[in-house]
């Protein structure tokens, strides 16, 4: 799936251009290779082929192209063909080719491969989660699990995944949403509840009083480990202002509502039985419109299990599992001065889907 004919403007990425041009982020052996070629006056014309080895959804291509446009010695003398962000890619499929004087872009290989690897990992992970969730909203929540400098591109990769599957993706920081002009969203957190002496209702009321009219007020209800009763108390206090409640019970705890029912299921954390209890309690009290958001340890596999059992979840908050794994890219010179030169096991793989980058 191609998300857009037009690529993001290179200026969007705010690249450290001078440092990239100087090889500051580049594996030293590429810098040494380039220096040796320039010293001897050799400027081979090469065809570089970029690929990875898994079934995946491409991310980071616009960013990789921006690196070439802004940091290569003379981008206008290169011929670059590439797929678009969001396209489904097969193992070993060529996603980009770069043709031209190797010394003008040799110092950028580490950088553009790293961008493609990271963003494709995130895009693919989020696509897999959205597919498991059957179109329900996903809240992208890994910001606290990684360095702040990865937020911007990771957030955009999550957004691209949502565009692929037609799923609403919420991110939790403004930085994650900055490339497409969105905003971060969030629920009433444990910290605010603690600031009101553990009184979830008081915290929720103050939050609702502060919140802008269009904000979906969602409240964590597990602070006292009594999610059913807390959910009802919050719903009674906020009425129609309450959009949803969020269950985030620790994997080391059993919610109070399940204490007398343990024995034939895993009772800790956010589990199907707990969600059903909260749903039934809200419905019985007349709060059928209040949504249930779940978070805490959710993975593709756990979401798939919930969906297979028709657990009444309206949105999934997913964190660290979305930034785990690998999706490594490789760049191979497959043609030098008109002759095929790929090393053993690698060969030129033409791809008719590649488009010329203007």
C-alpha positions as CSV (number, residue, x, y, z in Angstrom):
1,X,0.0,0.0,0.0
2,X,1.4,3.4,-1.0
3,X,0.3,6.0,1.5
4,X,1.1,9.1,-0.5
5,X,2.5,10.1,-3.9
6,X,4.4,13.0,-2.3
7,X,7.2,12.4,0.2
8,X,7.8,14.3,3.4
9,X,9.9,17.4,2.9
10,X,13.5,16.8,4.1
11,X,13.3,19.8,6.3
12,X,10.8,18.0,8.5
13,X,13.4,15.7,9.9
14,X,15.7,18.4,11.4
15,X,18.8,16.4,10.6
16,X,22.2,17.3,12.0
17,X,23.4,17.8,8.4
18,X,26.9,19.0,9.1
19,X,27.7,16.1,11.4
20,X,26.2,13.6,9.0
21,X,28.2,15.1,6.1
22,X,31.4,14.8,8.2
23,X,30.7,11.1,8.9
24,X,30.1,11.6,12.6
25,X,27.4,9.0,12.8
26,X,29.1,6.6,10.4
27,X,30.9,3.3,11.0
28,X,34.5,4.2,10.8
29,X,35.2,1.6,8.1
30,X,33.0,3.5,5.6
31,X,34.7,6.8,6.4
32,X,38.1,5.0,5.9
33,X,36.9,3.5,2.6
34,X,35.8,6.8,1.3
35,X,39.0,8.5,2.4
36,X,41.1,5.8,0.7
37,X,39.2,6.1,-2.6
38,X,39.5,9.9,-2.6
39,X,43.2,9.7,-1.8
40,X,43.9,7.5,-4.8
41,X,41.5,9.5,-7.1
42,X,39.2,6.5,-7.7
43,X,35.5,7.4,-8.0
44,X,33.7,4.2,-8.9
45,X,30.2,4.5,-10.3
46,X,28.2,1.9,-8.3
47,X,24.7,0.6,-7.9
48,X,23.8,0.2,-4.3
49,X,20.9,-2.1,-3.4
50,X,19.1,-1.9,-0.1
51,X,17.0,-4.7,1.4
52,X,16.0,-6.7,4.5
53,X,15.2,-10.3,5.1
54,X,11.6,-10.4,6.6
55,X,8.0,-9.9,5.7
56,X,7.6,-6.3,6.9
57,X,6.0,-2.9,6.4
58,X,8.4,-0.2,5.2
59,X,9.1,2.7,7.5
60,X,11.8,5.5,7.4
61,X,12.1,5.8,3.6
62,X,11.3,9.5,3.4
63,X,13.8,10.1,6.2
64,X,16.5,8.0,4.5
65,X,15.9,9.9,1.3
66,X,16.2,13.2,3.2
67,X,19.6,12.0,4.5
68,X,20.8,11.4,0.9
69,X,19.4,14.7,-0.4
70,X,20.9,16.9,2.4
71,X,24.1,15.0,3.2
72,X,25.4,13.5,0.0
73,X,28.1,15.4,-1.8
74,X,26.0,16.0,-4.8
75,X,22.5,14.4,-4.7
76,X,21.6,15.8,-8.1
77,X,24.2,13.5,-9.7
78,X,22.8,10.4,-8.0
79,X,19.9,8.3,-9.3
80,X,17.8,7.1,-6.4
81,X,14.8,4.8,-6.8
82,X,12.7,3.8,-3.7
83,X,9.5,2.4,-2.4
84,X,7.2,4.5,-0.2
85,X,6.7,4.4,3.6
86,X,3.9,2.0,4.4
87,X,4.4,-0.4,1.5
88,X,4.3,-4.1,2.3
89,X,7.7,-5.7,1.5
90,X,8.8,-9.3,1.1
91,X,12.0,-10.9,2.4
92,X,15.0,-9.8,0.3
93,X,13.0,-7.4,-1.7
94,X,14.9,-4.3,-2.9
95,X,13.4,-1.2,-1.3
96,X,15.9,1.4,-2.6
97,X,18.7,1.6,-5.1
98,X,21.3,4.4,-5.2
99,X,23.4,4.8,-8.4
100,X,26.3,7.1,-8.9
101,X,29.8,8.0,-7.6
102,X,30.2,6.0,-4.5
103,X,32.5,8.5,-2.8
104,X,29.6,11.0,-2.7
105,X,27.4,8.9,-0.5
106,X,29.6,6.2,1.1
107,X,29.7,8.1,4.4
108,X,25.9,7.8,4.7
109,X,25.3,4.0,4.6
110,X,25.3,3.5,8.4
111,X,22.8,6.3,8.8
112,X,20.2,5.5,6.2
113,X,20.3,1.8,7.0
114,X,19.8,2.5,10.7
115,X,16.8,4.8,10.0
116,X,15.2,2.1,7.8
117,X,15.8,-0.6,10.4
118,X,14.3,1.3,13.3
119,X,11.3,2.8,11.5
120,X,10.4,-0.4,9.7
121,X,10.6,-2.3,13.0
122,X,8.1,0.1,14.6
123,X,5.8,0.3,11.6
124,X,5.7,-3.5,11.3
125,X,5.2,-4.1,15.0
126,X,2.3,-1.6,15.1
127,X,0.7,-3.1,12.0
128,X,0.8,-6.5,13.6
129,X,-0.8,-5.2,16.7
130,X,-3.6,-3.3,14.9
131,X,-4.4,-6.5,12.9
132,X,-4.6,-8.5,16.1
133,X,-6.9,-5.9,17.6
134,X,-9.4,-6.1,14.7
135,X,-9.4,-2.4,14.1
136,X,-9.8,-1.2,17.7
137,X,-7.9,1.9,18.7
138,X,-4.2,1.4,19.7
139,X,-2.5,3.8,22.0
140,X,1.2,3.9,21.2
141,X,2.9,4.0,24.7
142,X,6.6,3.1,24.5
143,X,7.9,6.7,25.1
144,X,9.0,5.8,28.7
145,X,10.8,2.7,27.5
146,X,13.3,4.4,25.2
147,X,15.5,7.5,24.7
148,X,13.5,10.7,24.0
149,X,15.4,11.3,20.7
150,X,13.6,8.3,19.0
151,X,10.1,9.6,19.8
152,X,9.6,11.7,16.7
153,X,10.3,9.1,14.1
154,X,8.8,6.3,16.1
155,X,5.6,8.2,16.5
156,X,5.4,8.8,12.7
157,X,6.1,5.1,12.1
158,X,3.2,4.3,14.3
159,X,1.0,6.8,12.4
160,X,2.0,5.2,9.1
161,X,1.0,1.8,10.5
162,X,-2.4,3.2,11.4
163,X,-2.8,4.5,7.9
164,X,-1.9,1.1,6.4
165,X,-4.6,-0.7,8.4
166,X,-7.2,2.1,8.8
167,X,-6.8,2.0,12.5
168,X,-6.9,5.0,14.9
169,X,-3.5,5.3,16.5
170,X,-3.1,7.5,19.5
171,X,0.4,8.6,20.7
172,X,1.3,9.9,24.2
173,X,3.7,12.8,23.5
174,X,3.4,15.8,21.3
175,X,6.8,15.0,19.9
176,X,5.6,11.6,18.6
177,X,2.8,13.4,16.7
178,X,4.9,16.4,15.4
179,X,5.6,15.2,11.9
180,X,1.9,14.9,11.0
181,X,0.6,17.7,13.2
182,X,-1.1,15.7,15.9
183,X,-1.0,15.9,19.7
184,X,-0.3,13.5,22.5
185,X,-3.1,12.1,24.4
186,X,-3.3,10.6,27.9
187,X,-5.5,9.3,30.7
188,X,-5.7,10.4,34.3
189,X,-2.5,8.8,35.6
190,X,-1.5,7.1,38.9
191,X,0.6,10.2,39.7
192,X,-2.4,12.5,39.7
193,X,-4.4,10.1,41.9
194,X,-1.5,9.9,44.3
195,X,-1.3,13.7,44.4
196,X,-4.9,13.6,45.7
197,X,-4.0,11.2,48.5
198,X,-5.0,8.1,46.5
199,X,-8.6,9.4,45.9
200,X,-9.3,8.4,42.3
201,X,-12.7,10.2,42.2
202,X,-11.2,13.5,43.4
203,X,-8.4,13.3,40.9
204,X,-10.8,12.4,38.1
205,X,-13.1,15.3,39.0
206,X,-10.3,17.9,39.1
207,X,-8.9,16.5,35.8
208,X,-12.3,16.7,34.1
209,X,-12.7,20.3,35.4
210,X,-9.4,21.2,33.8
211,X,-9.7,19.2,30.5
212,X,-10.7,21.0,27.3
213,X,-14.2,20.2,26.1
214,X,-13.1,18.0,23.3
215,X,-10.8,15.8,25.3
216,X,-11.8,12.2,25.9
217,X,-11.5,11.9,29.7
218,X,-10.2,8.5,30.5
219,X,-9.4,7.5,34.1
220,X,-7.1,4.8,35.5
221,X,-9.2,2.8,38.0
222,X,-6.7,0.3,39.5
223,X,-5.0,2.5,42.0
224,X,-6.7,0.8,45.0
225,X,-6.6,-2.6,43.2
226,X,-10.4,-2.5,43.2
227,X,-11.2,-1.7,39.6
228,X,-14.9,-2.6,39.6
229,X,-15.9,-0.4,42.5
230,X,-13.5,2.4,41.5
231,X,-14.9,2.4,37.9
232,X,-18.5,2.7,39.2
233,X,-17.5,5.5,41.6
234,X,-15.7,7.5,38.9
235,X,-18.7,6.9,36.5
236,X,-21.1,8.2,39.1
237,X,-19.0,11.2,39.8
238,X,-18.3,12.3,36.2
239,X,-21.4,11.1,34.4
240,X,-21.4,11.8,30.7
241,X,-18.0,13.6,30.9
242,X,-16.4,10.2,31.4
243,X,-15.2,8.7,28.1
244,X,-13.6,5.6,29.4
245,X,-11.8,3.8,32.2
246,X,-8.4,2.2,31.9
247,X,-7.4,-1.0,33.5
248,X,-3.6,-1.3,34.2
249,X,-3.4,-3.8,37.1
250,X,0.2,-4.9,37.8
251,X,1.2,-8.4,36.6
252,X,2.1,-9.1,40.2
253,X,-1.3,-8.3,41.6
254,X,-4.8,-9.8,41.6
255,X,-7.6,-7.3,41.6
256,X,-9.9,-7.4,44.6
257,X,-12.9,-8.5,42.5
258,X,-11.2,-11.8,41.6
259,X,-10.0,-12.8,45.1
260,X,-12.8,-15.4,45.5
261,X,-12.6,-16.8,42.0
262,X,-9.0,-17.9,41.5
263,X,-8.2,-21.4,40.5
264,X,-8.8,-22.0,36.8
265,X,-7.3,-18.9,35.1
266,X,-4.3,-16.6,35.4
267,X,-5.7,-14.0,37.9
268,X,-2.9,-11.5,37.9
269,X,-2.7,-8.3,35.8
270,X,-5.3,-7.3,33.3
271,X,-7.1,-10.5,32.4
272,X,-10.3,-11.3,30.6
273,X,-12.2,-12.0,33.7
274,X,-11.4,-8.6,35.2
275,X,-12.4,-6.8,32.0
276,X,-15.8,-8.7,32.0
277,X,-16.4,-7.8,35.6
278,X,-15.8,-4.1,34.9
279,X,-18.0,-4.2,31.8
280,X,-20.9,-5.9,33.5
281,X,-20.7,-3.6,36.5
282,X,-20.7,-0.5,34.2
283,X,-23.6,-1.8,32.1
284,X,-25.7,-2.8,35.2
285,X,-25.2,0.7,36.6
286,X,-26.4,2.3,33.3
287,X,-22.9,3.3,32.0
288,X,-23.0,1.4,28.8
289,X,-21.3,4.2,26.9
290,X,-18.2,4.2,29.0
291,X,-15.3,2.5,27.1
292,X,-12.7,0.2,28.6
293,X,-9.1,0.7,27.8
294,X,-6.5,-1.9,28.8
295,X,-2.8,-1.6,29.2
296,X,0.1,-3.3,30.9
297,X,2.1,-6.1,29.3
298,X,0.1,-6.3,26.1
299,X,1.7,-7.9,23.1
300,X,0.4,-9.2,19.7
301,X,-0.2,-12.6,21.3
302,X,-2.1,-11.3,24.3
303,X,-4.3,-9.0,22.2
304,X,-5.0,-11.9,19.8
305,X,-6.1,-14.0,22.7
306,X,-8.4,-11.2,24.0
307,X,-10.0,-10.8,20.6
308,X,-10.5,-14.5,20.0
309,X,-12.4,-14.6,23.3
310,X,-14.4,-11.5,22.5
311,X,-13.2,-9.7,25.6
312,X,-15.1,-6.3,25.7
313,X,-12.1,-4.0,25.2
314,X,-12.5,-0.8,23.3
315,X,-8.8,0.3,23.0
316,X,-5.4,-1.3,23.8
317,X,-2.5,0.6,25.2
318,X,0.7,-1.0,24.1
319,X,4.2,0.0,25.2
320,X,7.5,-1.8,25.3
321,X,6.6,-4.7,23.0
322,X,6.3,-2.2,20.1
323,X,10.0,-1.3,20.2
324,X,11.3,-4.9,20.7
325,X,12.7,-7.1,17.9
326,X,14.8,-6.4,14.9
327,X,14.4,-5.5,11.2
328,X,17.9,-5.1,10.0
329,X,18.6,-3.6,6.6
330,X,21.7,-4.3,4.4
331,X,23.2,-2.3,1.6
332,X,25.2,-4.1,-1.1
333,X,27.1,-2.7,-4.1
334,X,25.9,-5.0,-6.8
335,X,27.3,-3.1,-9.9
336,X,30.6,-1.3,-10.2
337,X,31.4,0.7,-13.3
338,X,28.9,-1.3,-15.3
339,X,29.9,-4.8,-14.1
340,X,27.9,-6.9,-11.6
341,X,30.1,-7.3,-8.5
342,X,27.8,-8.6,-5.8
343,X,29.6,-10.9,-3.3
344,X,28.7,-14.5,-3.1
345,X,25.1,-15.1,-2.1
346,X,24.0,-11.7,-3.1
347,X,22.8,-10.7,-6.6
348,X,21.1,-7.8,-8.3
349,X,17.3,-7.9,-7.6
350,X,15.5,-5.4,-9.9
351,X,12.1,-4.2,-8.5
352,X,9.6,-2.7,-10.8
353,X,7.8,-1.0,-7.9
354,X,10.7,1.3,-7.2
355,X,10.1,4.9,-8.1
356,X,12.6,7.6,-9.1
357,X,13.2,10.1,-6.4
358,X,13.0,13.6,-7.7
